[in-house]
Amino acid sequence: MHANWAVVEAGSGELAGRVSLKDIALPAGRAGAAYWTVPRLAAGLSHRARSPL
């Protein structure tokens, strides 16, 4: 099972990246995390995007 979320810039709504959970194993409570960011918007964004995880 996989889950994906778009990451958008709060002010403009511009696409800034994606956060994914991969190989979700609910019974074990495990998943891999992956993300990408638009280079010019990346400063600090990847940390904020995955901090709720």
C-alpha distance matrix in Angstrom:
0.0 3.8 7.0 10.5 14.0 17.4 20.1 23.5 27.0 28.3 31.7 31.1 27.6 27.3 24.0 23.9 20.5 16.7 14.5 10.8 8.4 6.7 5.5 5.3 7.6 9.2 12.3 13.1 12.6 11.2 9.2 10.7 12.4 13.8 16.4 19.3 22.4 25.4 28.0 30.8 28.7 27.0 29.6 28.1 25.3 22.4 23.6 23.7 20.3 18.5 21.1 19.4 16.6
3.8 0.0 3.8 6.8 10.5 13.7 16.4 19.9 23.3 24.8 28.2 27.5 24.1 23.7 20.2 20.1 16.6 12.9 10.8 7.2 5.6 4.6 6.0 6.2 9.7 11.2 14.6 14.9 13.6 11.7 8.7 9.3 9.8 10.7 12.8 15.6 18.7 21.6 24.3 27.0 24.9 23.3 26.0 24.6 21.7 19.0 20.4 20.5 16.9 15.5 18.5 17.0 14.4
7.0 3.8 0.0 3.8 7.0 10.5 13.2 16.6 20.0 21.3 24.7 24.2 20.7 20.6 17.4 17.4 14.3 10.5 8.5 5.6 5.2 6.7 9.1 8.3 11.8 12.4 16.2 16.5 14.4 12.9 10.0 10.4 9.7 10.4 11.6 14.3 16.8 19.6 22.6 24.9 22.5 21.2 23.9 22.3 19.2 16.9 18.3 17.8 14.2 13.3 16.1 14.4 12.5
10.5 6.8 3.8 0.0 3.8 6.9 9.8 13.1 16.6 18.2 21.4 20.7 17.2 16.9 13.6 13.7 10.6 7.0 5.8 4.4 6.5 8.6 11.8 11.6 15.3 16.0 19.7 19.8 17.4 15.6 12.3 11.8 9.9 9.3 9.3 11.3 13.5 16.1 19.2 21.4 19.0 18.1 20.9 19.7 16.3 14.4 16.4 15.7 11.9 11.9 15.2 14.0 12.7
14.0 10.5 7.0 3.8 0.0 3.8 6.4 9.6 13.1 14.4 17.7 17.2 13.7 13.8 10.9 11.0 8.7 5.7 5.3 6.4 9.0 11.8 15.1 14.5 18.1 18.3 22.1 22.1 19.2 17.8 14.7 14.1 11.5 10.7 9.4 10.9 12.1 14.4 17.7 19.3 16.6 16.1 18.8 17.5 13.9 12.7 14.7 13.3 9.6 10.7 13.6 12.4 12.1
17.4 13.7 10.5 6.9 3.8 0.0 3.8 6.4 10.1 11.9 14.9 13.9 10.5 10.1 7.1 7.8 6.1 4.6 6.5 8.9 12.1 14.7 18.3 18.0 21.7 22.0 25.8 25.7 22.8 21.1 17.9 16.8 13.8 12.1 9.8 9.9 10.0 11.6 15.2 16.4 13.7 13.9 16.8 16.1 12.3 11.9 14.5 13.0 9.6 11.8 14.7 14.1 14.5
20.1 16.4 13.2 9.8 6.4 3.8 0.0 3.8 6.9 9.0 12.1 11.7 8.9 8.6 6.2 5.4 4.9 5.3 7.0 10.4 13.6 16.6 20.3 19.9 23.4 23.7 27.4 26.9 23.7 22.1 19.0 17.7 14.2 12.5 9.5 9.3 8.3 9.9 13.1 13.8 10.7 10.9 13.5 12.7 8.9 9.2 11.7 9.9 7.0 10.1 12.6 12.7 13.8
23.5 19.9 16.6 13.1 9.6 6.4 3.8 0.0 3.8 6.1 8.7 7.9 5.2 5.3 4.5 4.9 6.9 8.6 10.8 14.2 17.4 20.3 24.0 23.6 27.1 27.2 30.9 30.5 27.3 25.8 22.8 21.5 18.0 16.2 12.9 12.0 9.9 10.2 13.3 13.0 9.9 11.4 13.7 13.3 9.8 11.4 13.7 11.4 9.6 13.1 15.0 15.2 16.9
27.0 23.3 20.0 16.6 13.1 10.1 6.9 3.8 0.0 3.8 5.7 5.7 5.0 5.3 6.5 6.0 9.1 11.6 13.6 17.2 20.4 23.4 27.1 26.7 30.1 30.2 33.8 33.2 29.8 28.3 25.5 24.0 20.4 18.6 15.1 13.8 10.9 10.6 12.9 11.6 8.3 10.6 12.1 12.0 9.0 11.8 13.7 11.3 10.7 14.5 15.7 16.4 18.6
28.3 24.8 21.3 18.2 14.4 11.9 9.0 6.1 3.8 0.0 3.8 5.9 5.7 8.0 9.7 9.7 12.3 14.2 15.6 19.1 21.8 25.2 28.7 27.8 31.0 30.6 34.1 33.7 30.2 29.1 26.7 25.7 22.1 20.8 17.7 16.9 14.3 14.3 16.5 15.0 11.6 13.6 14.4 13.5 11.0 13.9 15.0 11.8 11.7 15.4 15.9 16.1 18.8
31.7 28.2 24.7 21.4 17.7 14.9 12.1 8.7 5.7 3.8 0.0 3.8 6.0 8.2 11.1 11.5 14.8 17.1 19.0 22.5 25.4 28.6 32.2 31.4 34.7 34.3 37.9 37.5 34.0 32.9 30.4 29.2 25.6 24.1 20.7 19.5 16.5 15.6 17.5 15.3 12.4 15.2 15.7 15.5 13.5 16.7 17.9 15.0 15.2 19.0 19.4 19.7 22.6
31.1 27.5 24.2 20.7 17.2 13.9 11.7 7.9 5.7 5.9 3.8 0.0 3.8 5.3 8.8 10.2 13.6 16.2 18.7 22.1 25.3 28.2 31.9 31.4 34.9 34.7 38.4 38.2 34.8 33.5 30.6 29.3 25.7 23.8 20.3 18.6 15.6 14.2 16.4 14.3 12.0 15.1 16.4 16.9 14.4 17.4 19.3 16.7 16.3 20.0 21.1 21.5 23.9
27.6 24.1 20.7 17.2 13.7 10.5 8.9 5.2 5.0 5.7 6.0 3.8 0.0 3.8 6.5 8.6 11.4 13.4 15.9 19.0 22.2 25.1 28.7 28.1 31.6 31.5 35.2 35.1 31.9 30.6 27.7 26.5 23.1 21.3 18.0 16.6 14.2 13.3 16.2 14.9 12.3 14.9 16.8 16.9 13.8 16.2 18.3 15.7 14.4 18.1 19.6 19.4 21.6
27.3 23.7 20.6 16.9 13.8 10.1 8.6 5.3 5.3 8.0 8.2 5.3 3.8 0.0 3.8 6.1 9.3 12.0 15.1 18.3 21.8 24.3 28.0 28.0 31.6 32.0 35.7 35.4 32.3 30.6 27.4 25.8 22.3 19.9 16.4 14.4 11.7 10.1 13.1 11.9 9.9 12.8 15.2 16.0 12.9 15.0 17.8 15.9 14.4 18.0 20.0 20.4 22.1
24.0 20.2 17.4 13.6 10.9 7.1 6.2 4.5 6.5 9.7 11.1 8.8 6.5 3.8 0.0 3.8 5.9 8.4 11.8 14.8 18.4 20.8 24.5 24.7 28.4 29.0 32.8 32.3 29.4 27.5 24.2 22.4 19.0 16.5 13.0 11.0 8.9 8.0 11.5 11.5 9.5 11.4 14.5 15.2 11.8 13.0 16.1 14.7 12.5 15.7 18.3 18.7 19.8
23.9 20.1 17.4 13.7 11.0 7.8 5.4 4.9 6.0 9.7 11.5 10.2 8.6 6.1 3.8 0.0 3.8 7.3 10.3 13.8 17.3 19.8 23.5 23.9 27.5 28.3 31.9 31.1 28.1 26.0 22.7 20.6 17.0 14.4 10.7 8.5 5.6 5.2 8.6 8.8 6.3 7.7 10.9 11.6 8.3 9.5 12.7 11.8 10.0 13.2 15.7 16.9 17.9
20.5 16.6 14.3 10.6 8.7 6.1 4.9 6.9 9.1 12.3 14.8 13.6 11.4 9.3 5.9 3.8 0.0 3.8 7.0 10.3 13.9 16.1 19.9 20.4 24.1 25.2 28.8 27.9 25.1 22.7 19.3 17.1 13.6 10.8 7.2 5.3 4.0 5.7 9.2 10.8 8.7 8.5 11.9 12.2 8.8 8.4 11.9 11.6 8.8 11.3 14.5 15.5 15.8
16.7 12.9 10.5 7.0 5.7 4.6 5.3 8.6 11.6 14.2 17.1 16.2 13.4 12.0 8.4 7.3 3.8 0.0 3.8 6.6 10.3 12.5 16.3 16.8 20.5 21.5 25.2 24.4 21.7 19.4 15.9 14.0 10.7 8.2 5.4 5.5 6.6 9.2 12.4 14.4 12.2 11.3 14.6 14.1 10.6 9.1 12.2 11.9 8.4 9.9 13.5 13.9 13.5
14.5 10.8 8.5 5.8 5.3 6.5 7.0 10.8 13.6 15.6 19.0 18.7 15.9 15.1 11.8 10.3 7.0 3.8 0.0 3.8 7.1 9.9 13.6 13.7 17.2 18.2 21.8 20.9 18.0 15.8 12.4 10.7 7.4 5.9 4.4 6.9 8.8 12.1 14.7 16.9 14.4 12.8 15.4 14.1 11.0 8.6 10.8 10.7 7.0 7.2 10.8 11.0 10.0
10.8 7.2 5.6 4.4 6.4 8.9 10.4 14.2 17.2 19.1 22.5 22.1 19.0 18.3 14.8 13.8 10.3 6.6 3.8 0.0 3.8 6.2 9.9 10.2 13.9 15.2 18.8 18.0 15.6 13.1 9.6 8.1 5.7 5.1 6.0 9.1 11.9 15.1 17.7 20.2 18.0 16.2 18.9 17.5 14.6 11.9 13.6 13.9 10.3 9.3 12.8 12.4 10.4
8.4 5.6 5.2 6.5 9.0 12.1 13.6 17.4 20.4 21.8 25.4 25.3 22.2 21.8 18.4 17.3 13.9 10.3 7.1 3.8 0.0 3.8 6.9 6.6 10.2 11.6 15.1 14.2 11.9 9.5 6.0 5.5 4.7 6.5 8.9 12.4 15.3 18.7 21.0 23.6 21.3 19.2 21.5 19.8 17.2 14.2 15.2 15.6 12.3 10.3 13.2 12.3 9.5
6.7 4.6 6.7 8.6 11.8 14.7 16.6 20.3 23.4 25.2 28.6 28.2 25.1 24.3 20.8 19.8 16.1 12.5 9.9 6.2 3.8 0.0 3.8 5.5 9.0 11.4 14.5 13.6 12.3 9.3 5.7 4.9 6.1 7.5 10.6 13.8 17.2 20.4 22.6 25.6 23.7 21.5 23.9 22.5 20.0 16.8 18.0 18.9 15.7 13.6 16.6 15.9 12.8
5.5 6.0 9.1 11.8 15.1 18.3 20.3 24.0 27.1 28.7 32.2 31.9 28.7 28.0 24.5 23.5 19.9 16.3 13.6 9.9 6.9 3.8 0.0 3.8 6.3 9.5 12.0 11.2 10.8 8.0 5.5 6.2 9.0 10.9 14.2 17.4 20.9 24.2 26.2 29.3 27.4 25.1 27.5 25.9 23.6 20.3 21.2 22.1 19.0 16.6 19.2 18.3 14.9
5.3 6.2 8.3 11.6 14.5 18.0 19.9 23.6 26.7 27.8 31.4 31.4 28.1 28.0 24.7 23.9 20.4 16.8 13.7 10.2 6.6 5.5 3.8 0.0 3.8 6.0 9.1 8.8 7.8 6.0 4.3 7.0 9.4 12.1 15.2 18.7 21.8 25.2 27.4 30.2 27.9 25.7 27.8 25.8 23.5 20.4 20.8 21.3 18.3 15.7 17.9 16.3 13.0
7.6 9.7 11.8 15.3 18.1 21.7 23.4 27.1 30.1 31.0 34.7 34.9 31.6 31.6 28.4 27.5 24.1 20.5 17.2 13.9 10.2 9.0 6.3 3.8 0.0 3.8 5.7 5.5 5.9 5.2 6.1 9.4 12.3 15.4 18.6 22.2 25.3 28.8 30.9 33.6 31.4 29.0 30.9 28.7 26.6 23.4 23.4 24.0 21.3 18.4 20.0 18.4 14.9
9.2 11.2 12.4 16.0 18.3 22.0 23.7 27.2 30.2 30.6 34.3 34.7 31.5 32.0 29.0 28.3 25.2 21.5 18.2 15.2 11.6 11.4 9.5 6.0 3.8 0.0 3.8 5.4 4.9 6.5 8.2 11.9 14.2 17.4 20.3 23.9 26.7 30.2 32.5 34.9 32.3 30.2 31.8 29.3 27.2 24.4 24.0 24.1 21.5 18.8 19.9 17.6 14.6
12.3 14.6 16.2 19.7 22.1 25.8 27.4 30.9 33.8 34.1 37.9 38.4 35.2 35.7 32.8 31.9 28.8 25.2 21.8 18.8 15.1 14.5 12.0 9.1 5.7 3.8 0.0 3.8 5.6 8.0 10.7 14.4 17.1 20.5 23.6 27.2 30.1 33.7 35.8 38.3 35.7 33.4 34.9 32.3 30.4 27.5 26.9 27.1 24.8 21.8 22.6 20.4 17.4
13.1 14.9 16.5 19.8 22.1 25.7 26.9 30.5 33.2 33.7 37.5 38.2 35.1 35.4 32.3 31.1 27.9 24.4 20.9 18.0 14.2 13.6 11.2 8.8 5.5 5.4 3.8 0.0 3.8 5.5 8.9 12.3 15.2 18.8 22.0 25.8 28.7 32.4 34.2 36.8 34.3 31.7 33.0 30.4 28.9 25.7 24.9 25.6 23.6 20.3 21.0 19.3 16.0
12.6 13.6 14.4 17.4 19.2 22.8 23.7 27.3 29.8 30.2 34.0 34.8 31.9 32.3 29.4 28.1 25.1 21.7 18.0 15.6 11.9 12.3 10.8 7.8 5.9 4.9 5.6 3.8 0.0 3.8 7.1 10.7 12.9 16.6 19.6 23.3 26.1 29.7 31.5 33.9 31.3 28.8 30.0 27.2 25.6 22.7 21.7 22.1 20.2 16.9 17.4 15.6 12.3
11.2 11.7 12.9 15.6 17.8 21.1 22.1 25.8 28.3 29.1 32.9 33.5 30.6 30.6 27.5 26.0 22.7 19.4 15.8 13.1 9.5 9.3 8.0 6.0 5.2 6.5 8.0 5.5 3.8 0.0 3.8 7.1 9.8 13.4 16.7 20.4 23.4 27.1 28.7 31.4 29.0 26.3 27.6 25.2 23.6 20.3 19.7 20.6 18.5 15.2 16.3 15.1 11.4
9.2 8.7 10.0 12.3 14.7 17.9 19.0 22.8 25.5 26.7 30.4 30.6 27.7 27.4 24.2 22.7 19.3 15.9 12.4 9.6 6.0 5.7 5.5 4.3 6.1 8.2 10.7 8.9 7.1 3.8 0.0 3.8 6.5 9.9 13.2 16.9 20.0 23.6 25.4 28.2 25.9 23.3 25.0 22.9 21.0 17.7 17.6 18.6 16.1 13.0 14.9 14.0 10.3
10.7 9.3 10.4 11.8 14.1 16.8 17.7 21.5 24.0 25.7 29.2 29.3 26.5 25.8 22.4 20.6 17.1 14.0 10.7 8.1 5.5 4.9 6.2 7.0 9.4 11.9 14.4 12.3 10.7 7.1 3.8 0.0 3.8 6.8 10.4 14.0 17.3 20.9 22.4 25.3 23.4 20.6 22.5 20.7 18.9 15.3 15.7 17.3 14.7 11.8 14.3 14.3 10.7
12.4 9.8 9.7 9.9 11.5 13.8 14.2 18.0 20.4 22.1 25.6 25.7 23.1 22.3 19.0 17.0 13.6 10.7 7.4 5.7 4.7 6.1 9.0 9.4 12.3 14.2 17.1 15.2 12.9 9.8 6.5 3.8 0.0 3.8 7.0 10.7 13.7 17.4 19.0 21.8 19.7 17.0 18.8 17.1 15.2 11.6 12.3 13.8 11.1 8.4 11.4 11.8 8.7
13.8 10.7 10.4 9.3 10.7 12.1 12.5 16.2 18.6 20.8 24.1 23.8 21.3 19.9 16.5 14.4 10.8 8.2 5.9 5.1 6.5 7.5 10.9 12.1 15.4 17.4 20.5 18.8 16.6 13.4 9.9 6.8 3.8 0.0 3.8 7.2 10.6 14.1 15.7 18.7 17.0 14.4 16.8 15.7 13.6 10.1 11.8 13.5 10.6 9.0 12.6 13.6 11.2
16.4 12.8 11.6 9.3 9.4 9.8 9.5 12.9 15.1 17.7 20.7 20.3 18.0 16.4 13.0 10.7 7.2 5.4 4.4 6.0 8.9 10.6 14.2 15.2 18.6 20.3 23.6 22.0 19.6 16.7 13.2 10.4 7.0 3.8 0.0 3.8 6.9 10.5 12.3 15.1 13.4 11.0 13.7 13.0 10.5 7.4 10.1 11.4 8.5 8.2 12.0 13.3 11.9
19.3 15.6 14.3 11.3 10.9 9.9 9.3 12.0 13.8 16.9 19.5 18.6 16.6 14.4 11.0 8.5 5.3 5.5 6.9 9.1 12.4 13.8 17.4 18.7 22.2 23.9 27.2 25.8 23.3 20.4 16.9 14.0 10.7 7.2 3.8 0.0 3.8 7.0 8.8 11.9 10.7 8.7 12.0 12.3 9.8 7.6 11.1 12.4 9.9 10.8 14.3 16.0 15.2
22.4 18.7 16.8 13.5 12.1 10.0 8.3 9.9 10.9 14.3 16.5 15.6 14.2 11.7 8.9 5.6 4.0 6.6 8.8 11.9 15.3 17.2 20.9 21.8 25.3 26.7 30.1 28.7 26.1 23.4 20.0 17.3 13.7 10.6 6.9 3.8 0.0 3.8 5.9 8.4 7.0 5.5 9.2 10.1 7.5 6.8 10.5 11.4 9.5 11.5 14.6 16.5 16.6
25.4 21.6 19.6 16.1 14.4 11.6 9.9 10.2 10.6 14.3 15.6 14.2 13.3 10.1 8.0 5.2 5.7 9.2 12.1 15.1 18.7 20.4 24.2 25.2 28.8 30.2 33.7 32.4 29.7 27.1 23.6 20.9 17.4 14.1 10.5 7.0 3.8 0.0 3.8 5.7 5.5 5.9 9.6 11.6 9.4 9.8 13.5 14.0 12.5 15.0 17.8 19.7 20.1
28.0 24.3 22.6 19.2 17.7 15.2 13.1 13.3 12.9 16.5 17.5 16.4 16.2 13.1 11.5 8.6 9.2 12.4 14.7 17.7 21.0 22.6 26.2 27.4 30.9 32.5 35.8 34.2 31.5 28.7 25.4 22.4 19.0 15.7 12.3 8.8 5.9 3.8 0.0 3.8 5.5 5.1 8.0 11.0 10.0 10.5 13.8 14.9 14.3 16.4 18.9 21.4 21.7
30.8 27.0 24.9 21.4 19.3 16.4 13.8 13.0 11.6 15.0 15.3 14.3 14.9 11.9 11.5 8.8 10.8 14.4 16.9 20.2 23.6 25.6 29.3 30.2 33.6 34.9 38.3 36.8 33.9 31.4 28.2 25.3 21.8 18.7 15.1 11.9 8.4 5.7 3.8 0.0 3.8 5.7 7.5 10.9 10.2 12.0 14.8 15.3 15.3 18.0 19.9 22.4 23.4
28.7 24.9 22.5 19.0 16.6 13.7 10.7 9.9 8.3 11.6 12.4 12.0 12.3 9.9 9.5 6.3 8.7 12.2 14.4 18.0 21.3 23.7 27.4 27.9 31.4 32.3 35.7 34.3 31.3 29.0 25.9 23.4 19.7 17.0 13.4 10.7 7.0 5.5 5.5 3.8 0.0 3.8 5.9 8.3 6.9 9.3 12.0 11.9 11.9 14.9 16.7 18.9 20.2
27.0 23.3 21.2 18.1 16.1 13.9 10.9 11.4 10.6 13.6 15.2 15.1 14.9 12.8 11.4 7.7 8.5 11.3 12.8 16.2 19.2 21.5 25.1 25.7 29.0 30.2 33.4 31.7 28.8 26.3 23.3 20.6 17.0 14.4 11.0 8.7 5.5 5.9 5.1 5.7 3.8 0.0 3.8 6.0 5.1 6.4 9.2 10.1 10.2 12.6 14.4 17.1 18.0
29.6 26.0 23.9 20.9 18.8 16.8 13.5 13.7 12.1 14.4 15.7 16.4 16.8 15.2 14.5 10.9 11.9 14.6 15.4 18.9 21.5 23.9 27.5 27.8 30.9 31.8 34.9 33.0 30.0 27.6 25.0 22.5 18.8 16.8 13.7 12.0 9.2 9.6 8.0 7.5 5.9 3.8 0.0 3.8 5.5 7.5 8.8 9.9 11.3 13.4 14.3 17.5 18.7
28.1 24.6 22.3 19.7 17.5 16.1 12.7 13.3 12.0 13.5 15.5 16.9 16.9 16.0 15.2 11.6 12.2 14.1 14.1 17.5 19.8 22.5 25.9 25.8 28.7 29.3 32.3 30.4 27.2 25.2 22.9 20.7 17.1 15.7 13.0 12.3 10.1 11.6 11.0 10.9 8.3 6.0 3.8 0.0 3.8 5.7 5.6 6.5 8.8 10.6 10.9 14.1 15.6
25.3 21.7 19.2 16.3 13.9 12.3 8.9 9.8 9.0 11.0 13.5 14.4 13.8 12.9 11.8 8.3 8.8 10.6 11.0 14.6 17.2 20.0 23.6 23.5 26.6 27.2 30.4 28.9 25.6 23.6 21.0 18.9 15.2 13.6 10.5 9.8 7.5 9.4 10.0 10.2 6.9 5.1 5.5 3.8 0.0 3.8 5.4 5.2 6.0 8.7 9.9 12.5 13.9
22.4 19.0 16.9 14.4 12.7 11.9 9.2 11.4 11.8 13.9 16.7 17.4 16.2 15.0 13.0 9.5 8.4 9.1 8.6 11.9 14.2 16.8 20.3 20.4 23.4 24.4 27.5 25.7 22.7 20.3 17.7 15.3 11.6 10.1 7.4 7.6 6.8 9.8 10.5 12.0 9.3 6.4 7.5 5.7 3.8 0.0 3.8 5.5 5.0 6.3 8.4 11.3 11.7
23.6 20.4 18.3 16.4 14.7 14.5 11.7 13.7 13.7 15.0 17.9 19.3 18.3 17.8 16.1 12.7 11.9 12.2 10.8 13.6 15.2 18.0 21.2 20.8 23.4 24.0 26.9 24.9 21.7 19.7 17.6 15.7 12.3 11.8 10.1 11.1 10.5 13.5 13.8 14.8 12.0 9.2 8.8 5.6 5.4 3.8 0.0 3.8 5.5 5.5 5.9 9.4 10.2
23.7 20.5 17.8 15.7 13.3 13.0 9.9 11.4 11.3 11.8 15.0 16.7 15.7 15.9 14.7 11.8 11.6 11.9 10.7 13.9 15.6 18.9 22.1 21.3 24.0 24.1 27.1 25.6 22.1 20.6 18.6 17.3 13.8 13.5 11.4 12.4 11.4 14.0 14.9 15.3 11.9 10.1 9.9 6.5 5.2 5.5 3.8 0.0 3.8 5.6 5.2 7.8 9.9
20.3 16.9 14.2 11.9 9.6 9.6 7.0 9.6 10.7 11.7 15.2 16.3 14.4 14.4 12.5 10.0 8.8 8.4 7.0 10.3 12.3 15.7 19.0 18.3 21.3 21.5 24.8 23.6 20.2 18.5 16.1 14.7 11.1 10.6 8.5 9.9 9.5 12.5 14.3 15.3 11.9 10.2 11.3 8.8 6.0 5.0 5.5 3.8 0.0 3.8 5.8 7.2 8.5
18.5 15.5 13.3 11.9 10.7 11.8 10.1 13.1 14.5 15.4 19.0 20.0 18.1 18.0 15.7 13.2 11.3 9.9 7.2 9.3 10.3 13.6 16.6 15.7 18.4 18.8 21.8 20.3 16.9 15.2 13.0 11.8 8.4 9.0 8.2 10.8 11.5 15.0 16.4 18.0 14.9 12.6 13.4 10.6 8.7 6.3 5.5 5.6 3.8 0.0 3.8 5.6 5.4
21.1 18.5 16.1 15.2 13.6 14.7 12.6 15.0 15.7 15.9 19.4 21.1 19.6 20.0 18.3 15.7 14.5 13.5 10.8 12.8 13.2 16.6 19.2 17.9 20.0 19.9 22.6 21.0 17.4 16.3 14.9 14.3 11.4 12.6 12.0 14.3 14.6 17.8 18.9 19.9 16.7 14.4 14.3 10.9 9.9 8.4 5.9 5.2 5.8 3.8 0.0 3.9 5.3
19.4 17.0 14.4 14.0 12.4 14.1 12.7 15.2 16.4 16.1 19.7 21.5 19.4 20.4 18.7 16.9 15.5 13.9 11.0 12.4 12.3 15.9 18.3 16.3 18.4 17.6 20.4 19.3 15.6 15.1 14.0 14.3 11.8 13.6 13.3 16.0 16.5 19.7 21.4 22.4 18.9 17.1 17.5 14.1 12.5 11.3 9.4 7.8 7.2 5.6 3.9 0.0 3.8
16.6 14.4 12.5 12.7 12.1 14.5 13.8 16.9 18.6 18.8 22.6 23.9 21.6 22.1 19.8 17.9 15.8 13.5 10.0 10.4 9.5 12.8 14.9 13.0 14.9 14.6 17.4 16.0 12.3 11.4 10.3 10.7 8.7 11.2 11.9 15.2 16.6 20.1 21.7 23.4 20.2 18.0 18.7 15.6 13.9 11.7 10.2 9.9 8.5 5.4 5.3 3.8 0.0
